[in-house]
Amino acid sequence: MQIYFSPEVITPQFQVLNVVDTNNKAVGNVAFLFDEKKLYVYGILEEEGVGADFKDLVTPYIKGLAKAKEGTEIYSCLYIGCKKIKLQEEEEK
């Protein structure tokens, strides 16, 4: 099953995106909060079966947002079901 972002609210300070499947059913959400040189990411995906797709969707999006401001520190808290996941960048630190 493929999943996509569907914007809910986008401002210069934050973004709230729904995570939807191909039937446009919401299966989760992600919030991005911007502060000077920091990017805070909070997200939860309700359906565990698309966890790999969720990571594949979120990771390049975060990298793209971080490019907007050089030296941005990224803090994330992402869950699939009740399990916390780590993005590749965090695992490499």
Helices and strands as residue ranges (DSSP letters): E 3-10, E 14-21, E 26-35, E 38-45, G 48-50, H 51-67, E 73-80, E 83-85, H 88-92
